[in-house]
Amino acid sequence: MHCKGILMKQTVIFAAMLFSIASLSVADERNLFTFDKPGSAKQWQTINDGVMGGRSDGRFKINDDRNLEFYGTLSLENNGGFASVRARNSNLLLKDDDVIVVRIKGDGREYKFNVYDQPNLGGFSFRQSFKTKKNEWIEVELPVSNFVATWRGRVYPDQKLDPANASGLGFLLGDKKAGDFKLEVKWIKVKKSE
């Protein structure tokens, strides 16, 4: 009976340890955006090259699978060539050692992920590129320390992202290839770098 009690106690301690480890790994990551609740689209908006006279048509919706779907047609007419979708958030609570992780399904094209450190999403966009695999779900990891400042397509290496002020993010297509595009986003998370 005494051995049975000790075994039971060890089992409980082991289960508690496993739960603590699982909780720790979950606590090390948090959702920035998911699209499975009503109103998930409220913070998002499209900004296309029409602001500069271009003809690209980028749109977004929350589709039947409850993913953000960024889609449309990229046009190179009138010196255009970009389409984007962005979200404003009061504070993303990013840190230098964070990694943004995005679960996406694309069309084989290369997209850019932008982070903004101004509330109006103006000024510099801090950017990283990623390649998609056609019709395949993948997870893309974007270390906060690797974002590069850009403005109107030019790189500004002396400008650094202040993660504490990160207040918005988004996706941009500007690969100089005219035609239809589609990018699905399941979620956007942040985790600590390993």
Contact map, one row per residue, 1 for C-alpha under 8 A:
11111000000000000000000000000000000000000000000000000000000000000000000000000000000000000000000000000000000000000000000000000000000000000000000000000000000000000000000000000000000000000000000000
11111100000000000000000000000000000000000000000000000000000000000000000000000000000000000000000000000000000000000000000000000000000000000000000000000000000000000000000000000000000000000000000000
11111110000000000000000000000000000000000000000000000000000000000000000000000000000000000000000000000000000000000000000000000000000000000000000000000000000000000000000000000000000000000000000000
11111111000000000000000000000000000000000000000000000000000000000000000000000000000000000000000000000000000000000000000000000000000000000000000000000000000000000000000000000000000000000000000000
11111111100000000000000000000000000000000000000000000000000000000000000000000000000000000000000000000000000000000000000000000000000000000000000000000000000000000000000000000000000000000000000000
01111111110000000000000000000000000000000000000000000000000000000000000000000000000000000000000000000000000000000000000000000000000000000000000000000000000000000000000000000000000000000000000000
00111111111000000000000000000000000000000000000000000000000000000000000000000000000000000000000000000000000000000000000000000000000000000000000000000000000000000000000000000000000000000000000000
00011111111100000000000000000000000000000000000000000000000000000000000000000000000000000000000000000000000000000000000000000000000000000000000000000000000000000000000000000000000000000000000000
00001111111110000000000000000000000000000000000000000000000000000000000000000000000000000000000000000000000000000000000000000000000000000000000000000000000000000000000000000000000000000000000000
00000111111111000000000000000000000000000000000000000000000000000000000000000000000000000000000000000000000000000000000000000000000000000000000000000000000000000000000000000000000000000000000000
00000011111111100000000000000000000000000000000000000000000000000000000000000000000000000000000000000000000000000000000000000000000000000000000000000000000000000000000000000000000000000000000000
00000001111111110000000000000000000000000000000000000000000000000000000000000000000000000000000000000000000000000000000000000000000000000000000000000000000000000000000000000000000000000000000000
00000000111111111000000000000000000000000000000000000000000000000000000000000000000000000000000000000000000000000000000000000000000000000000000000000000000000000000000000000000000000000000000000
00000000011111111100000000000000000000000000000000000000000000000000000000000000000000000000000000000000000000000000000000000000000000000000000000000000000000000000000000000000000000000000000000
00000000001111111110000000000000000000000000000000000000000000000000000000000000000000000000000000000000000000000000000000000000000000000000000000000000000000000000000000000000000000000000000000
00000000000111111111000000000000000000000000000000000000000000000000000000000000000000000000000000000000000000000000000000000000000000000000000000000000000000000000000000000000000000000000000000
00000000000011111111100000000000000000000000000000000000000000000000000000000000000000000000000000000000000000000000000000000000000000000000000000000000000000000000000000000000000000000000000000
00000000000001111111110000000000000000000000000000000000000000000000000000000000000000000000000000000000000000000000000000000000000000000000000000000000000000000000000000000000000000000000000000
00000000000000111111111000000000000000000000000000000000000000000000000000000000000000000000000000000000000000000000000000000000000000000000000000000000000000000000000000000000000000000000000000
00000000000000011111111100000000000000000000000000000000000000000000000000000000000000000000000000000000000000000000000000000000000000000000000000000000000000000000000000000000000000000000000000
00000000000000001111111110000000000000000000000000000000000000000000000000000000000000000000000000000000000000000000000000000000000000000000000000000000000000000000000000000000000000000000000000
00000000000000000111111111000000000000000000000000000000000000000000000000000000000000000000000000000000000000000000000000000000000000000000000000000000000000000000000000000000000000000000000000
00000000000000000011111111100000000000000000000000000000000000000000000000000000000000000000000000000000000000000000000000000000000000000000000000000000000000000000000000000000000000000000000000
00000000000000000001111111110000000000000000000000000000000000000000000000000000000000000000000000000000000000000000000000000000000000000000000000000000000000000000000000000000000000000000000000
00000000000000000000111111111000000000000000000000000000000000000000000000000000000000000000000000000000000000000000000000000000000000000000000000000000000000000000000000000000000000000000000000
00000000000000000000011111111100000000000000000000000000000000000000000000000000000000000000000000000000000000000000000000000000000000000000000000000000000000000000000000000000000000000000000000
00000000000000000000001111111100000000000000000000000000000000000000000000000000000000000000000000000000000000000000000000000000000000000000000000000000000000000000000000000000000000000000000000
00000000000000000000000111111100000000000000000000000000000000000000000000000000000000000000000000000000000000000000000000000000000000000000000000000000000000000000000000000000000000000000001100
00000000000000000000000011111110000000000000000000000000000000000000000000000000000000000000000000000000000000000000000000000000000000000000000000000000000000000000000000000000000000000000111100
00000000000000000000000001111111000000000000000000000000000000000000000000000000000000000000000000000000000000000000000000000000000000000000000000000000000000000000000000000000000000000000111000
00000000000000000000000000001111110000000000000000000000000000000000000000000000000000000000000000000000000000000000000000000000000000000000000000000000000000000000000000000000000000000011110000
00000000000000000000000000000111110000000000000000000000000000000000000000000000000000000001000000000000000000000000000000000000000000000000000000000000000000000000000000000000000000000011110000
00000000000000000000000000000011111000000000000000000000000000000000000000000000000000000000000000000000000000000000000000000000000000000000000000000000000000000000000000000000000000000011100000
00000000000000000000000000000011111110010000000000000000000000000010000000000000000000000000000000000000000000000000000000000000000000000000000000000000000000000000000000000000000000000111000000
00000000000000000000000000000000111110011000000000000000000001000111000000000000000000000000000000000000000000000000000000000000000000000000000000000000000000000000000000000000000000000110000000
00000000000000000000000000000000011111010000000000000000000000000110000000000000000000000000000000000000000000000000000000000000000000000000000000000000000000000000000000000000000000000000000000
00000000000000000000000000000000011111110000000000000000000000000000000000000000000000000000000000000000000000000000000000000000000000000000000000000000000000000000000000000000000000000000000000
00000000000000000000000000000000000111110000000000000000000000000000000000000000000000000000000000000000000000000000000000000000000000000000000000000000000000000000000000000000000000000000000000
00000000000000000000000000000000000011111100000000000000000000000000000000000000000000000000000000000000000000000000000000000000000000000000000000000000000000000000000000000000000000000000000000
00000000000000000000000000000000011111111110000000000000000001000000000000000000000000000000000000000000000000000000000000000000000000000000000000000000000000000000000000000000000000000000000000
00000000000000000000000000000000001000111111000000000000000011000001000000000000000000000000000000000000000000000000000000000000000000000000000000000000000000000000000000000000000000000000000000
00000000000000000000000000000000000000111111000000000000000000000000000000000000000000000000000000000000000000000000000000000000000000000000000000000000000000000000000000000000000000000000000000
00000000000000000000000000000000000000011111100000000000000000000000000000000000000000111000000000000000000000000000000000000000000000000000000000000000000000000000000000000000000000000000000000
00000000000000000000000000000000000000001111110000000000000000000000000000000000000011110000000000000000000000000000000000000000000000000000000000000000000000000000000000000000000000000000000000
00000000000000000000000000000000000000000011111000000000000100000000000000000000000011100000000000000000000000000000000000000000000000000000000000000000000000000000000000000000000000000000000000
00000000000000000000000000000000000000000001111100000000011100000000000000000000001111000000000000000000000000000000000000000000000000000000000000000000000000000000000000000000000000000000000000
00000000000000000000000000000000000000000000111111100000010000000000000000000000001111000000000000000000000000000000000000000000000000000000000000000000000000000000000000000000000000000000000000
00000000000000000000000000000000000000000000011111100101110000000000000000000000011100000000000000000000000000000000000000000000000000000000000000000000000000000000000000000000000000000000000000
00000000000000000000000000000000000000000000001111111111000000000000000000000001111000000000000000000000000000000000000000000000000000000000000000000000000000000000000000000000000000000000000000
00000000000000000000000000000000000000000000001111111111000000000000000000000001000000000000000000000000000000000000000000000000000000000000000000000000000000000000000000000000000000000000000000
00000000000000000000000000000000000000000000001111111100000000000000000000000000000000000000000000000000000000000000000000000000000000000000000000000000000000000000000000000000000000000000000000
00000000000000000000000000000000000000000000000011111100000000000000000000000001000000000000000000000000000000000000000000000000000000000000000000000000000000000000000000000000000000000000000000
00000000000000000000000000000000000000000000000011111110000000000000000000000111000000000000000000000000000000000000000000000000000000000000000000000000000000000000000000000000000000000000000000
00000000000000000000000000000000000000000000000111111111000000000000000000111111100000000000000000000000000000000000000000000000000000000000000000000000000000000000000000000000000000000000000000
00000000000000000000000000000000000000000000000011001111100000000000000001111101100000000000000000000000000000000000000000000000000000000000000000000000000000000000000000000000000000000000000000
00000000000000000000000000000000000000000000000111000111110000000000000111110001111000000000000000000000000000000000000000000000000000000000000000000000000000000000000000000000000000000000000000
00000000000000000000000000000000000000000000000100000011111000000000000111100000001000000000000000000000000000000000000000000000000000000000000000000000000000000000000000000000000000000000000000
00000000000000000000000000000000000000000000011100000001111100000000011111000000001110000000000000000000000000000000000000000000000000000000000000000000000000000000000000000000000000000000000000
00000000000000000000000000000000000000000000010000000000111110000000011100000000000010000000000000000000000000000000000000000000000000000000000000000000000000000000000000000000000000000000000000
00000000000000000000000000000000000000000000110000000000011111000001111000000000000010000000000000000000000000000000000000000000000000000000000000000000000000000000000000000000000000000000000000
00000000000000000000000000000000000000001000000000000000001111100001110000000000000000000000000000000000000000000000000000000000000000000000000000000000000000000000000000000000000000000000000000
00000000000000000000000000000000001000011000000000000000000111111111100000000000000000000000000000000000000000000000000000000000000000000000000000000000000000000000000000000000000000000000000000
00000000000000000000000000000000000000000000000000000000000011111111100000000000000000000000000000000000000000000000000000000000000000000000000000000000000000000000000000000000000000000000000000
00000000000000000000000000000000000000000000000000000000000001111110000000000000000000000000000000000000000000000000000000000000000000000000000000000000000000000000000000000000000000000000000000
00000000000000000000000000000000000000000000000000000000000001111110000000000000000000000000000000000000000000000000000000000000000000000000000000000000000000000000000000000000000000000000000000
00000000000000000000000000000000001100000000000000000000000001111111000000000000000000000000000000000000000000000000000000000000000000000000000000000000000000000000000000000000000000000100000000
00000000000000000000000000000000011100000000000000000000000001111111100000000000000000000000000000000000000000000000000000000000000000000000000000000000000000000000000000000000000000011110000000
00000000000000000000000000000000001000001000000000000000000111100111110000000000000000000000000000000000000000000000000000000000000000000000000000000000000000000000000000000000000000011100000000
00000000000000000000000000000000000000000000000000000000000111100011111000000000000000000000000000000000000000000000000000000000000000000000000000000000000000000000000000000000000001111000000000
00000000000000000000000000000000000000000000000000000000011110000001111100000000000010000000000000000000000000000000000000000000000000000000000000000000000000000000000000000000000001110000000000
00000000000000000000000000000000000000000000000000000000011100000000111110000000000000000000000000000000000000000000000000000000000000000000000000000000000000000000000000000000000111100000000000
00000000000000000000000000000000000000000000000000000001111000000000011111000000000000000000000000000000000000000000000000000000000000000000000000000000000000000000000000000000000111000000000000
00000000000000000000000000000000000000000000000000000001110000000000001111100000000000000000000000000000000000000000000000000000000000000000000000000000000000000000000000000000011110000000000000
00000000000000000000000000000000000000000000000000000011110000000000000111110000111000000000000000000000000000000000000000000000000000000000000000000000000000000000000000001100111110000000000000
00000000000000000000000000000000000000000000000000000111100000000000000011111001110000000000000000000000000000000000000000000000000000000000000000000000000000000000000000000000111000000000000000
00000000000000000000000000000000000000000000000000000111000000000000000001111111100000000000000000000000000000000000000000000000000000000000000000000000000000000000000000000001110000000000000000
00000000000000000000000000000000000000000000000000000110000000000000000000111111100000000000000000000000000000000000000000000000000000000000000000000000000000000000000000000000000000000000000000
00000000000000000000000000000000000000000000000000001110000000000000000000011111000000000000000000000000000000000000000000000000000000000000000000000000000000000000000000000000000000000000000000
00000000000000000000000000000000000000000000000000001100000000000000000000011111100000000000000000000000000000000000000000000000000000000000000000000000000000000000000000000000000000000000000000
00000000000000000000000000000000000000000000000011011111000000000000000000111111110000000000000000000000000000000000000000000000000000000000000000000000000000000000000000000000000000000000000000
00000000000000000000000000000000000000000000000010000111000000000000000001111011111000000000000000000000000000000000000000000000000000000000000000000000000000000000000000000111010000000000000000
00000000000000000000000000000000000000000000000110000001000000000000000001100001111100000000000000000000000000000000000000000000000000000000000000000000000000000000000000011110000000000000000000
00000000000000000000000000000000000000000000011110000001110000000000000001000000111110000000000000000000000000000000000000000000000000000000000000000000000000000000000000011100000000000000000000
00000000000000000000000000000000000000000000011100000000010000000000000000000000011111000000000000000000000000000000000000000000000000000000000000000000000000000000000001111000000000000000000000
00000000000000000000000000000000000000000001111000000000011100000000010000000000001111100000000000000000000000000000000000000000000000000000000000000000000000000000000001110000000000000000000000
00000000000000000000000000000000000000000001111000000000000000000000000000000000000111110000000000000000000000000000000000000000000000000000000000000000000000000000000111100000000000000000000000
00000000000000000000000000000000000000000011100000000000000000000000000000000000000011111000000000000000000000000000000000000000000000000000000000000000000000000000000111000000000000000000000000
00000000000000000000000000000000000000000011000000000000000000000000000000000000000001111100000000000000000000000000001110000000000000000000000000000000000000000000001110000000000000000000000000
00000000000000000000000000000000000000000010000000000000000000000000000000000000000000111111000000000000000000000000001000000000000000000000000000000000000000000000001100000000000000000000000000
00000000000000000000000000000000000000000000000000000000000000000000000000000000000000011111000000000000000000000000001000000000000000000000000000000000000000000000001100000000000000000000000000
00000000000000000000000000000000000000000000000000000000000000000000000000000000000000001111100000000000000000000000000000000000000000000000000000000000000000000001111100000000000000000000000000
00000000000000000000000000000001000000000000000000000000000000000000000000000000000000001111110000000000000000000000000000000000000000000000000000000000000000000001111100000000000000000000000000
00000000000000000000000000000000000000000000000000000000000000000000000000000000000000000011111000000000000000000000000000000000000000000000000000000000000000000011110000000000000000000000000000
00000000000000000000000000000000000000000000000000000000000000000000000000000000000000000001111101000000000000000000000000000000000000000000000100000000000000000011010000000000000000000000010000
00000000000000000000000000000000000000000000000000000000000000000000000000000000000000000000111111000000000000000000000000000000000000000000000100000000000000000011000000000000000000000000000000
00000000000000000000000000000000000000000000000000000000000000000000000000000000000000000000011111000000000000000000000000000000000000000000000110000000000000000010000000000000000000000000000000
00000000000000000000000000000000000000000000000000000000000000000000000000000000000000000000001111100000000000000000000000000000000000000000001110000000000000000000000000000000000000000000000110
00000000000000000000000000000000000000000000000000000000000000000000000000000000000000000000011111110000000000000000000000000000000000000000001110000000000000000000000000000000000000000000011110
00000000000000000000000000000000000000000000000000000000000000000000000000000000000000000000000011111000000000000000000000000000000000000000111100000000000000000000000000000000000000000000011110
00000000000000000000000000000000000000000000000000000000000000000000000000000000000000000000000001111100000000000000000000000000000000000000111100000000000000000000000000000000000000000001111000
00000000000000000000000000000000000000000000000000000000000000000000000000000000000000000000000000111110000000000000000000000000000000000011110000000000000000000000000000000000000000000001111000
00000000000000000000000000000000000000000000000000000000000000000000000000000000000000000000000000011111000000000000000000000000000000000011100000000000000000000000000000000000000000001111100000
00000000000000000000000000000000000000000000000000000000000000000000000000000000000000000000000000001111100000000000000000000000000000001111000000000000000000000000000000000000000000001111000000
00000000000000000000000000000000000000000000000000000000000000000000000000000000000000000000000000000111110000000000000000000000000100001111000000000000000000000000000000000000000000111110000000
00000000000000000000000000000000000000000000000000000000000000000000000000000000000000000000000000000011111000000000000000000000000111111100000000000000000000000000000000000000000000111000000000
00000000000000000000000000000000000000000000000000000000000000000000000000000000000000000000000000000001111110000000000000000000000111111000000000000000000000000000000000000000000001110000000000
00000000000000000000000000000000000000000000000000000000000000000000000000000000000000000000000000000000111110000000000000000000000111100000000000000000000000000000000000000000000011100000000000
00000000000000000000000000000000000000000000000000000000000000000000000000000000000000000000000000000000011111000000000000000000001111100000000000000000000000000000000000000000000000000000000000
00000000000000000000000000000000000000000000000000000000000000000000000000000000000000000000000000000000011111100000000000000000001111000000000000000000000000000000000000000010000010000000000000
00000000000000000000000000000000000000000000000000000000000000000000000000000000000000000000000000000000000111110000000000000000111100000000000000000000000000000000000000001010000000000000000000
00000000000000000000000000000000000000000000000000000000000000000000000000000000000000000000000000000000000011111000000000000000111100000000000000000000000000000000000000111110000000000000000000
00000000000000000000000000000000000000000000000000000000000000000000000000000000000000000000000000000000000001111100000000000011110000000000000000000000000000000000000000111100000000000000000000
00000000000000000000000000000000000000000000000000000000000000000000000000000000000000000000000000000000000000111110000000000011110000000000000000000000000000000000000011110000000000000000000000
00000000000000000000000000000000000000000000000000000000000000000000000000000000000000000000000000000000000000011111000000001111000000000000000000000000000000000000000011110000000000000000000000
00000000000000000000000000000000000000000000000000000000000000000000000000000000000000000000000000000000000000001111100000001110000000000000000000100000000000000000011111000000000000000000000000
00000000000000000000000000000000000000000000000000000000000000000000000000000000000000000000000000000000000000000111111011111100000000000000000000000000000000000000011110000000000000000000000000
00000000000000000000000000000000000000000000000000000000000000000000000000000000000000000000000000000000000000000011111010011000000000000000000000000000000000001110111100000000000000000000000000
00000000000000000000000000000000000000000000000000000000000000000000000000000000000000000000000000000000000000000001111111100000000000000000000000000000000000000000111100000000000000000000000000
00000000000000000000000000000000000000000000000000000000000000000000000000000000000000011100000000000000000000000001111111000000000000000000000000000000000000000000001100000000000000000000000000
00000000000000000000000000000000000000000000000000000000000000000000000000000000000000010000000000000000000000000000011111000000000000000000000000000000000000000000000000000000000000000000000000
00000000000000000000000000000000000000000000000000000000000000000000000000000000000000010000000000000000000000000001111111101000000000000000000000000000000000000000001100000000000000000000000000
00000000000000000000000000000000000000000000000000000000000000000000000000000000000000000000000000000000000000000001011111111000000000000000000000000000000000000000000000000000000000000000000000
00000000000000000000000000000000000000000000000000000000000000000000000000000000000000000000000000000000000000000001010011111000000000000000000000000010000000000000000000000000000000000000000000
00000000000000000000000000000000000000000000000000000000000000000000000000000000000000000000000000000000000000000001100001111100000000000000000000001110000000000000000000000000000000000000000000
00000000000000000000000000000000000000000000000000000000000000000000000000000000000000000000000000000000000000000111100011111110000000000000000000001110000000000000000000000000000000000000000000
00000000000000000000000000000000000000000000000000000000000000000000000000000000000000000000000000000000000000000111000000011111000000000000000000111100000000001000000000000000000000000000000000
00000000000000000000000000000000000000000000000000000000000000000000000000000000000000000000000000000000000000011110000000001111100000000000000000111100000000000000000000000000000000000000000000
00000000000000000000000000000000000000000000000000000000000000000000000000000000000000000000000000000000000000011100000000000111110000000000010001110000000000000000000000000000000000000000000000
00000000000000000000000000000000000000000000000000000000000000000000000000000000000000000000000000000000000001111000000000000011111000000000000000000000000000000000000000000000000000000000000000
00000000000000000000000000000000000000000000000000000000000000000000000000000000000000000000000000000000000001111000000000000001111100000001000000000000000000000000000000000000000000000000000000
00000000000000000000000000000000000000000000000000000000000000000000000000000000000000000000000000000000000111100000000000000000111110000000000000000000000000000000000000000000000000000000000000
00000000000000000000000000000000000000000000000000000000000000000000000000000000000000000000000000000001111111100000000000000000011111010100000000000000000000000000000000000000000000000000000000
00000000000000000000000000000000000000000000000000000000000000000000000000000000000000000000000000000000111110000000000000000000001111111100000000000000000000000000000000000000000000000000000000
00000000000000000000000000000000000000000000000000000000000000000000000000000000000000000000000000000000111110000000000000000000000111110000000000000000000000000000000000000000000000000000000000
00000000000000000000000000000000000000000000000000000000000000000000000000000000000000000000000000000000111100000000000000000000000011111000000000000000000000000000000000000000000000000000000000
00000000000000000000000000000000000000000000000000000000000000000000000000000000000000000000000000000000110000000000000000000000000111111100000000000000000000000000000000000000000000000000000000
00000000000000000000000000000000000000000000000000000000000000000000000000000000000000000000000000000011110000000000000000000000000010111110000000000000000000000000000000000000000000000000000000
00000000000000000000000000000000000000000000000000000000000000000000000000000000000000000000000000000011100000000000000000000000000110011111000000000000000000000000000000000000000000000000000000
00000000000000000000000000000000000000000000000000000000000000000000000000000000000000000000000000001111000000000000000000000000000000001111100000000000000000000000000000000000000000000000000000
00000000000000000000000000000000000000000000000000000000000000000000000000000000000000000000000000001111000000000000000000000000010000000111110000000000000000000000000000000000000000000000000000
00000000000000000000000000000000000000000000000000000000000000000000000000000000000000000000000000111100000000000000000000000000000000000011111000000000000000000000000000000000000000000000000000
00000000000000000000000000000000000000000000000000000000000000000000000000000000000000000000000000111000000000000000000000000001000000000001111101100000000000000000000000000000000000000000000000
00000000000000000000000000000000000000000000000000000000000000000000000000000000000000000000000011110000000000000000000000000000000000000000111111100000000000000000000000000000000000000000000010
00000000000000000000000000000000000000000000000000000000000000000000000000000000000000000000011111110000000000000000000000000000000000000000011111100000000000000010000000000000000000000000000000
00000000000000000000000000000000000000000000000000000000000000000000000000000000000000000000000111000000000000000000000000000000000000000000001111100000000000000000000000000000000000000000000000
00000000000000000000000000000000000000000000000000000000000000000000000000000000000000000000000000000000000000000000000000000001000000000000011111110000000000000000000000000000000000000000000000
00000000000000000000000000000000000000000000000000000000000000000000000000000000000000000000000000000000000000000010000000000111000000000000011111111000000000001000000000000000000000000000000000
00000000000000000000000000000000000000000000000000000000000000000000000000000000000000000000000000000000000000000000000000000111000000000000000001111100001110111000000000000000000000000000000000
00000000000000000000000000000000000000000000000000000000000000000000000000000000000000000000000000000000000000000000000000011110000000000000000000111110001110111000000000000000000000000000000000
00000000000000000000000000000000000000000000000000000000000000000000000000000000000000000000000000000000000000000000000000011110000000000000000000011111111100000000000000000000000000000000000000
00000000000000000000000000000000000000000000000000000000000000000000000000000000000000000000000000000000000000000000000000111000000000000000000000001111111100000000000000000000000000000000000000
00000000000000000000000000000000000000000000000000000000000000000000000000000000000000000000000000000000000000000000000000000000000000000000000000000111110000000000000000000000000000000000000000
00000000000000000000000000000000000000000000000000000000000000000000000000000000000000000000000000000000000000000000000000000000000000000000000000000111111000000000000000000000000000000000000000
00000000000000000000000000000000000000000000000000000000000000000000000000000000000000000000000000000000000000000000000000000000000000000000000000000111111100000000000000000000000000000000000000
00000000000000000000000000000000000000000000000000000000000000000000000000000000000000000000000000000000000000000000000000000000000000000000000000011110111110000000000000000000000000000000000000
00000000000000000000000000000000000000000000000000000000000000000000000000000000000000000000000000000000000000000000000000000000000000000000000000011110011111100000000000000000000000000000000000
00000000000000000000000000000000000000000000000000000000000000000000000000000000000000000000000000000000000000000000000000000000000000000000000000011000001111110000000000000000000000000000000000
00000000000000000000000000000000000000000000000000000000000000000000000000000000000000000000000000000000000000000000000000000000000000000000000000000000000111110000000000000000000000000000000000
00000000000000000000000000000000000000000000000000000000000000000000000000000000000000000000000000000000000000000000000000000000000000000000000000011000000111111000000000000000000000000000000000
00000000000000000000000000000000000000000000000000000000000000000000000000000000000000000000000000000000000000000000000000000000000000000000000000011000000011111100000000000000000000000000000000
00000000000000000000000000000000000000000000000000000000000000000000000000000000000000000000000000000000000000000000100000000100000000000000000000111000000000111110010000000000000000000000000000
00000000000000000000000000000000000000000000000000000000000000000000000000000000000000000000000000000000000000000000100000000000000000000000000000000000000000011111110000000000000000000000000000
00000000000000000000000000000000000000000000000000000000000000000000000000000000000000000000111100000000000000000000100000000000000000000000000100000000000000001111110000000000000000000000000000
00000000000000000000000000000000000000000000000000000000000000000000000000000000000000000011111000000000000000000000000000000000000000000000000000000000000000000111110000000000000000000000000000
00000000000000000000000000000000000000000000000000000000000000000000000000000000000000000011100000000000000000000000110000000000000000000000000000000000000000000111111000000000000000000000000000
00000000000000000000000000000000000000000000000000000000000000000000000000000000000000000011110000000000000000000011110000000000000000000000000000000000000000001111111100000000000000000000000000
00000000000000000000000000000000000000000000000000000000000000000000000000000000000000011111000000000000000000000011111010000000000000000000000000000000000000000000111110000000000000000000000000
00000000000000000000000000000000000000000000000000000000000000000000000000000000000001111111000000000000000000000011111010000000000000000000000000000000000000000000011111000000000000000000000000
00000000000000000000000000000000000000000000000000000000000000000000000000000000000001110000000000000000000000001111000000000000000000000000000000000000000000000000001111100000000000000000000000
00000000000000000000000000000000000000000000000000000000000000000000000000000000000111100000000000000000000000001110000000000000000000000000000000000000000000000000000111110000000000000000000000
00000000000000000000000000000000000000000000000000000000000000000000000000000000000111000000000000000000000000111100000000000000000000000000000000000000000000000000000011111000000000000000000000
00000000000000000000000000000000000000000000000000000000000000000000000000000000011110000000000000000000000000111100000000000000000000000000000000000000000000000000000001111100000000000000000000
00000000000000000000000000000000000000000000000000000000000000000000000001000000011100000000000000000000000001110000000000000000000000000000000000000000000000000000000000111110000000000000000000
00000000000000000000000000000000000000000000000000000000000000000000000001000000111000000000000000000000000000110000000000000000000000000000000000000000000000000000000000011111100000000000000000
00000000000000000000000000000000000000000000000000000000000000000000000000000000110000000000000000000000000011100000000000000000000000000000000000000000000000000000000000001111100000000000000000
00000000000000000000000000000000000000000000000000000000000000000000000000010000100000000000000000000000000000000000000000000000000000000000000000000000000000000000000000000111110000000000000000
00000000000000000000000000000000000000000000000000000000000000000000000001110000000000000000000000000000000000000000000000000000000000000000000000000000000000000000000000000111111000000000000000
00000000000000000000000000000000000000000000000000000000000000000000000011110000100000000000000000000000000000000000000000000000000000000000000000000000000000000000000000000001111100000000000000
00000000000000000000000000000000000000000000000000000000000000000000000011100000000000000000000000000000000000000000000000000000000000000000000000000000000000000000000000000000111110000000000000
00000000000000000000000000000000000000000000000000000000000000000000001111000000000000000000000000000000000000000000000000000000000000000000000000000000000000000000000000000000011111000000000000
00000000000000000000000000000000000000000000000000000000000000000000001111000000000000000000000000000000001010000000000000000000000000000000000000000000000000000000000000000000001111100000000000
00000000000000000000000000000000000000000000000000000000000000000000111100000000000000000000000000000000011000000000000000000000000000000000000000000000000000000000000000000000000111110000000000
00000000000000000000000000000000000000000000000000000000000000000000111000000000000000000000000000000001111000000000000000000000000000000000000000000000000000000000000000000000000011111000000000
00000000000000000000000000000000000000000000000000000000000000000011110000000000000000000000000000000001110000000000000000000000000000000000000000000000000000000000000000000000000001111100000000
00000000000000000000000000000000000000000000000000000000000000000011100000000000000000000000000000000111100000000000000000000000000000000000000000000000000000000000000000000000000000111111000000
00000000000000000000000000000000011000000000000000000000000000000111000000000000000000000000000000000111000000000000000000000000000000000000000000000000000000000000000000000000000000011111000000
00000000000000000000000000000011111000000000000000000000000000000010000000000000000000000000000000000111000000000000000000000000000000000000000000000000000000000000000000000000000000001111100000
00000000000000000000000000000011110000000000000000000000000000000000000000000000000000000000000000011110000000000000000000000000000000000000000000000000000000000000000000000000000000001111110000
00000000000000000000000000001111100000000000000000000000000000000000000000000000000000000000000000011100000000000000000000000000000000000000000000000000000000000000000000000000000000000011111000
00000000000000000000000000001111000000000000000000000000000000000000000000000000000000000000010001111000000000000000000000000000000000000000000000000000000000000000000000000000000000000001111100
00000000000000000000000000011100000000000000000000000000000000000000000000000000000000000000000001111000000000000000000000000000000000000000000000000000000000000000000000000000000000000000111110
00000000000000000000000000011000000000000000000000000000000000000000000000000000000000000000000011100000000000000000000000000000000000000000000000000000000000000000000000000000000000000000011111
00000000000000000000000000000000000000000000000000000000000000000000000000000000000000000000000011100000000000000000000000000000000000000000001000000000000000000000000000000000000000000000001111
00000000000000000000000000000000000000000000000000000000000000000000000000000000000000000000000000000000000000000000000000000000000000000000000000000000000000000000000000000000000000000000000111
